[in-house]
Amino acid sequence: MPTTFAGRQFVRTITEDEFLLSDPVNGDVVMLFPLPMVALKVRGKLASSYTIKGIQVSLATRQWEKKAEQYRAALQANEELMPEAFEH
């Protein structure tokens, strides 16, 4: 999770094809990504949110967006090199 979300509570919804967190007060979607999750730079059971393919985050910081764009480019390059590894 981006550190800007620390100390907040969210409603977690998981369906067959997406994971999302929403604000329990106003229902706004705060974070969403497609399932199954595809991420780069996974350490054990942890993956930084900006490394997840297809992630959407509301009110993301400029630094988070910069990192997310770097990983989008890396994921795209990997898909072009090894498309069969990204087929679900």
ABEGO torsion letter per residue (X at the ends): XBAAABGBBBBBBBBAABBBBBBAAAGBBABBBBOBBBBBGBBEABBBAAABBGBBBBGBBAAAAAAAAAAAAAAAAAAAABAAAABX
